[in-house]
Amino acid sequence: MHQPDISRLESGGGTPTIGMLERLAHALELRFVARFERPDTA
């Protein structure tokens, strides 16, 4: 992940892919997690 990639993501200049988000997480020493959840039925 390079600075132009991060700048593009921050500026909203493109739609991030899951691969890009995984690379960002790895660069930040984090784990990328995506999940679907049912809405609360209050």
PyMOL Python script that loads the backbone (N, CA, C, O; Angstrom):
from pymol import cmd

cmd.read_pdbstr("""\
ATOM      1  N   MET A   1       0.863  -1.166   0.000  1.00  0.00           N
ATOM      2  CA  MET A   1       0.000   0.000   0.000  1.00  0.00           C
ATOM      3  C   MET A   1       0.906   1.224   0.000  1.00  0.00           C
ATOM      4  O   MET A   1       1.831   1.342   0.804  1.00  0.00           O
ATOM      5  N   HIS A   2       0.613   2.122  -0.919  1.00  0.00           N
ATOM      6  CA  HIS A   2       1.408   3.340  -1.060  1.00  0.00           C
ATOM      7  C   HIS A   2       0.547   4.560  -0.763  1.00  0.00           C
ATOM      8  O   HIS A   2      -0.682   4.485  -0.743  1.00  0.00           O
ATOM      9  N   GLN A   3       1.219   5.687  -0.533  1.00  0.00           N
ATOM     10  CA  GLN A   3       0.526   6.920  -0.168  1.00  0.00           C
ATOM     11  C   GLN A   3      -0.567   7.310  -1.162  1.00  0.00           C
ATOM     12  O   GLN A   3      -1.648   7.718  -0.736  1.00  0.00           O
ATOM     13  N   PRO A   4      -0.323   7.201  -2.478  1.00  0.00           N
ATOM     14  CA  PRO A   4      -1.409   7.563  -3.408  1.00  0.00           C
ATOM     15  C   PRO A   4      -2.666   6.705  -3.218  1.00  0.00           C
ATOM     16  O   PRO A   4      -3.784   7.194  -3.384  1.00  0.00           O
ATOM     17  N   ASP A   5      -2.481   5.438  -2.874  1.00  0.00           N
ATOM     18  CA  ASP A   5      -3.629   4.559  -2.626  1.00  0.00           C
ATOM     19  C   ASP A   5      -4.426   5.035  -1.421  1.00  0.00           C
ATOM     20  O   ASP A   5      -5.656   5.058  -1.447  1.00  0.00           O
ATOM     21  N   ILE A   6      -3.724   5.409  -0.378  1.00  0.00           N
ATOM     22  CA  ILE A   6      -4.379   5.881   0.845  1.00  0.00           C
ATOM     23  C   ILE A   6      -5.073   7.216   0.590  1.00  0.00           C
ATOM     24  O   ILE A   6      -6.196   7.429   1.046  1.00  0.00           O
ATOM     25  N   SER A   7      -4.411   8.108  -0.132  1.00  0.00           N
ATOM     26  CA  SER A   7      -5.009   9.412  -0.452  1.00  0.00           C
ATOM     27  C   SER A   7      -6.281   9.247  -1.267  1.00  0.00           C
ATOM     28  O   SER A   7      -7.274   9.931  -1.023  1.00  0.00           O
ATOM     29  N   ARG A   8      -6.250   8.339  -2.236  1.00  0.00           N
ATOM     30  CA  ARG A   8      -7.435   8.096  -3.067  1.00  0.00           C
ATOM     31  C   ARG A   8      -8.576   7.575  -2.215  1.00  0.00           C
ATOM     32  O   ARG A   8      -9.726   7.972  -2.403  1.00  0.00           O
ATOM     33  N   LEU A   9      -8.268   6.692  -1.285  1.00  0.00           N
ATOM     34  CA  LEU A   9      -9.289   6.136  -0.397  1.00  0.00           C
ATOM     35  C   LEU A   9      -9.873   7.222   0.509  1.00  0.00           C
ATOM     36  O   LEU A   9     -11.087   7.299   0.698  1.00  0.00           O
ATOM     37  N   GLU A  10      -8.999   8.055   1.063  1.00  0.00           N
ATOM     38  CA  GLU A  10      -9.452   9.121   1.962  1.00  0.00           C
ATOM     39  C   GLU A  10     -10.305  10.165   1.244  1.00  0.00           C
ATOM     40  O   GLU A  10     -11.255  10.696   1.817  1.00  0.00           O
ATOM     41  N   SER A  11      -9.965  10.454  -0.006  1.00  0.00           N
ATOM     42  CA  SER A  11     -10.678  11.512  -0.726  1.00  0.00           C
ATOM     43  C   SER A  11     -11.979  11.027  -1.354  1.00  0.00           C
ATOM     44  O   SER A  11     -12.747  11.822  -1.895  1.00  0.00           O
ATOM     45  N   GLY A  12     -12.219   9.737  -1.281  1.00  0.00           N
ATOM     46  CA  GLY A  12     -13.422   9.201  -1.898  1.00  0.00           C
ATOM     47  C   GLY A  12     -13.302   9.125  -3.409  1.00  0.00           C
ATOM     48  O   GLY A  12     -14.311   9.074  -4.113  1.00  0.00           O
ATOM     49  N   GLY A  13     -12.060   9.117  -3.916  1.00  0.00           N
ATOM     50  CA  GLY A  13     -11.821   9.121  -5.352  1.00  0.00           C
ATOM     51  C   GLY A  13     -11.955   7.767  -6.015  1.00  0.00           C
ATOM     52  O   GLY A  13     -11.528   7.600  -7.158  1.00  0.00           O
ATOM     53  N   GLY A  14     -12.522   6.821  -5.346  1.00  0.00           N
ATOM     54  CA  GLY A  14     -12.695   5.505  -5.953  1.00  0.00           C
ATOM     55  C   GLY A  14     -13.400   4.593  -4.980  1.00  0.00           C
ATOM     56  O   GLY A  14     -13.559   4.916  -3.802  1.00  0.00           O
ATOM     57  N   THR A  15     -13.816   3.463  -5.479  1.00  0.00           N
ATOM     58  CA  THR A  15     -14.473   2.479  -4.630  1.00  0.00           C
ATOM     59  C   THR A  15     -13.432   1.455  -4.194  1.00  0.00           C
ATOM     60  O   THR A  15     -12.853   0.770  -5.037  1.00  0.00           O
ATOM     61  N   PRO A  16     -13.183   1.340  -2.889  1.00  0.00           N
ATOM     62  CA  PRO A  16     -12.163   0.386  -2.443  1.00  0.00           C
ATOM     63  C   PRO A  16     -12.629  -1.054  -2.655  1.00  0.00           C
ATOM     64  O   PRO A  16     -13.796  -1.384  -2.440  1.00  0.00           O
ATOM     65  N   THR A  17     -11.702  -1.892  -3.075  1.00  0.00           N
ATOM     66  CA  THR A  17     -12.002  -3.311  -3.207  1.00  0.00           C
ATOM     67  C   THR A  17     -11.692  -4.003  -1.884  1.00  0.00           C
ATOM     68  O   THR A  17     -11.005  -3.450  -1.024  1.00  0.00           O
ATOM     69  N   ILE A  18     -12.197  -5.197  -1.738  1.00  0.00           N
ATOM     70  CA  ILE A  18     -11.880  -5.963  -0.527  1.00  0.00           C
ATOM     71  C   ILE A  18     -10.377  -6.207  -0.460  1.00  0.00           C
ATOM     72  O   ILE A  18      -9.783  -6.152   0.617  1.00  0.00           O
ATOM     73  N   GLY A  19      -9.767  -6.473  -1.602  1.00  0.00           N
ATOM     74  CA  GLY A  19      -8.315  -6.670  -1.625  1.00  0.00           C
ATOM     75  C   GLY A  19      -7.563  -5.449  -1.126  1.00  0.00           C
ATOM     76  O   GLY A  19      -6.598  -5.575  -0.372  1.00  0.00           O
ATOM     77  N   MET A  20      -8.001  -4.272  -1.542  1.00  0.00           N
ATOM     78  CA  MET A  20      -7.351  -3.034  -1.094  1.00  0.00           C
ATOM     79  C   MET A  20      -7.520  -2.853   0.415  1.00  0.00           C
ATOM     80  O   MET A  20      -6.576  -2.473   1.108  1.00  0.00           O
ATOM     81  N   LEU A  21      -8.720  -3.127   0.920  1.00  0.00           N
ATOM     82  CA  LEU A  21      -8.960  -2.994   2.360  1.00  0.00           C
ATOM     83  C   LEU A  21      -8.134  -4.016   3.145  1.00  0.00           C
ATOM     84  O   LEU A  21      -7.674  -3.728   4.250  1.00  0.00           O
ATOM     85  N   GLU A  22      -7.947  -5.208   2.573  1.00  0.00           N
ATOM     86  CA  GLU A  22      -7.097  -6.206   3.228  1.00  0.00           C
ATOM     87  C   GLU A  22      -5.645  -5.747   3.259  1.00  0.00           C
ATOM     88  O   GLU A  22      -4.965  -5.925   4.270  1.00  0.00           O
ATOM     89  N   ARG A  23      -5.158  -5.157   2.165  1.00  0.00           N
ATOM     90  CA  ARG A  23      -3.780  -4.645   2.136  1.00  0.00           C
ATOM     91  C   ARG A  23      -3.599  -3.501   3.135  1.00  0.00           C
ATOM     92  O   ARG A  23      -2.571  -3.411   3.806  1.00  0.00           O
ATOM     93  N   LEU A  24      -4.611  -2.625   3.227  1.00  0.00           N
ATOM     94  CA  LEU A  24      -4.553  -1.530   4.194  1.00  0.00           C
ATOM     95  C   LEU A  24      -4.500  -2.072   5.614  1.00  0.00           C
ATOM     96  O   LEU A  24      -3.698  -1.617   6.429  1.00  0.00           O
ATOM     97  N   ALA A  25      -5.347  -3.035   5.902  1.00  0.00           N
ATOM     98  CA  ALA A  25      -5.346  -3.636   7.239  1.00  0.00           C
ATOM     99  C   ALA A  25      -3.991  -4.253   7.545  1.00  0.00           C
ATOM    100  O   ALA A  25      -3.456  -4.084   8.641  1.00  0.00           O
ATOM    101  N   HIS A  26      -3.440  -4.967   6.574  1.00  0.00           N
ATOM    102  CA  HIS A  26      -2.131  -5.595   6.784  1.00  0.00           C
ATOM    103  C   HIS A  26      -1.056  -4.539   7.051  1.00  0.00           C
ATOM    104  O   HIS A  26      -0.216  -4.714   7.935  1.00  0.00           O
ATOM    105  N   ALA A  27      -1.084  -3.446   6.288  1.00  0.00           N
ATOM    106  CA  ALA A  27      -0.112  -2.365   6.471  1.00  0.00           C
ATOM    107  C   ALA A  27      -0.226  -1.739   7.856  1.00  0.00           C
ATOM    108  O   ALA A  27       0.763  -1.256   8.408  1.00  0.00           O
ATOM    109  N   LEU A  28      -1.433  -1.748   8.414  1.00  0.00           N
ATOM    110  CA  LEU A  28      -1.663  -1.169   9.743  1.00  0.00           C
ATOM    111  C   LEU A  28      -1.574  -2.213  10.854  1.00  0.00           C
ATOM    112  O   LEU A  28      -1.869  -1.937  12.016  1.00  0.00           O
ATOM    113  N   GLU A  29      -1.151  -3.444  10.457  1.00  0.00           N
ATOM    114  CA  GLU A  29      -1.053  -4.560  11.394  1.00  0.00           C
ATOM    115  C   GLU A  29      -2.394  -4.838  12.060  1.00  0.00           C
ATOM    116  O   GLU A  29      -2.482  -5.055  13.268  1.00  0.00           O
ATOM    117  N   LEU A  30      -3.441  -4.823  11.226  1.00  0.00           N
ATOM    118  CA  LEU A  30      -4.796  -5.105  11.675  1.00  0.00           C
ATOM    119  C   LEU A  30      -5.359  -6.249  10.841  1.00  0.00           C
ATOM    120  O   LEU A  30      -4.732  -6.701   9.882  1.00  0.00           O
ATOM    121  N   ARG A  31      -6.518  -6.699  11.209  1.00  0.00           N
ATOM    122  CA  ARG A  31      -7.219  -7.744  10.470  1.00  0.00           C
ATOM    123  C   ARG A  31      -8.478  -7.120   9.881  1.00  0.00           C
ATOM    124  O   ARG A  31      -9.236  -6.455  10.586  1.00  0.00           O
ATOM    125  N   PHE A  32      -8.698  -7.337   8.591  1.00  0.00           N
ATOM    126  CA  PHE A  32      -9.898  -6.837   7.934  1.00  0.00           C
ATOM    127  C   PHE A  32     -11.010  -7.855   8.136  1.00  0.00           C
ATOM    128  O   PHE A  32     -10.838  -9.039   7.846  1.00  0.00           O
ATOM    129  N   VAL A  33     -12.157  -7.388   8.639  1.00  0.00           N
ATOM    130  CA  VAL A  33     -13.300  -8.263   8.884  1.00  0.00           C
ATOM    131  C   VAL A  33     -14.529  -7.600   8.271  1.00  0.00           C
ATOM    132  O   VAL A  33     -14.814  -6.434   8.544  1.00  0.00           O
ATOM    133  N   ALA A  34     -15.247  -8.340   7.451  1.00  0.00           N
ATOM    134  CA  ALA A  34     -16.521  -7.862   6.888  1.00  0.00           C
ATOM    135  C   ALA A  34     -17.567  -8.918   7.203  1.00  0.00           C
ATOM    136  O   ALA A  34     -17.314 -10.116   7.076  1.00  0.00           O
ATOM    137  N   ARG A  35     -18.730  -8.470   7.609  1.00  0.00           N
ATOM    138  CA  ARG A  35     -19.777  -9.432   7.908  1.00  0.00           C
ATOM    139  C   ARG A  35     -21.141  -8.788   7.697  1.00  0.00           C
ATOM    140  O   ARG A  35     -21.294  -7.566   7.690  1.00  0.00           O
ATOM    141  N   PHE A  36     -22.107  -9.654   7.529  1.00  0.00           N
ATOM    142  CA  PHE A  36     -23.493  -9.226   7.415  1.00  0.00           C
ATOM    143  C   PHE A  36     -24.197  -9.603   8.708  1.00  0.00           C
ATOM    144  O   PHE A  36     -23.991 -10.693   9.242  1.00  0.00           O
ATOM    145  N   GLU A  37     -25.021  -8.703   9.204  1.00  0.00           N
ATOM    146  CA  GLU A  37     -25.783  -8.964  10.419  1.00  0.00           C
ATOM    147  C   GLU A  37     -27.216  -8.552  10.188  1.00  0.00           C
ATOM    148  O   GLU A  37     -27.506  -7.633   9.422  1.00  0.00           O
ATOM    149  N   ARG A  38     -28.096  -9.241  10.858  1.00  0.00           N
ATOM    150  CA  ARG A  38     -29.506  -8.882  10.803  1.00  0.00           C
ATOM    151  C   ARG A  38     -29.701  -7.599  11.611  1.00  0.00           C
ATOM    152  O   ARG A  38     -29.070  -7.419  12.653  1.00  0.00           O
ATOM    153  N   PRO A  39     -30.575  -6.707  11.133  1.00  0.00           N
ATOM    154  CA  PRO A  39     -30.859  -5.497  11.908  1.00  0.00           C
ATOM    155  C   PRO A  39     -31.597  -5.861  13.205  1.00  0.00           C
ATOM    156  O   PRO A  39     -32.310  -6.862  13.286  1.00  0.00           O
ATOM    157  N   ASP A  40     -31.398  -5.023  14.191  1.00  0.00           N
ATOM    158  CA  ASP A  40     -32.137  -5.217  15.453  1.00  0.00           C
ATOM    159  C   ASP A  40     -33.625  -5.045  15.182  1.00  0.00           C
ATOM    160  O   ASP A  40     -34.031  -4.135  14.460  1.00  0.00           O
ATOM    161  N   THR A  41     -34.417  -5.906  15.751  1.00  0.00           N
ATOM    162  CA  THR A  41     -35.866  -5.792  15.591  1.00  0.00           C
ATOM    163  C   THR A  41     -36.461  -5.309  16.907  1.00  0.00           C
ATOM    164  O   THR A  41     -37.016  -6.086  17.684  1.00  0.00           O
ATOM    165  N   ALA A  42     -36.332  -4.018  17.131  1.00  0.00           N
ATOM    166  CA  ALA A  42     -36.794  -3.431  18.401  1.00  0.00           C
ATOM    167  C   ALA A  42     -38.250  -3.048  18.337  1.00  0.00           C
ATOM    168  O   ALA A  42     -38.799  -2.542  19.316  1.00  0.00           O
TER     169      ALA A  42
END
""", "prot")
cmd.dss("prot")
cmd.show_as("cartoon", "prot")
cmd.util.cbc("prot")
cmd.orient("prot")
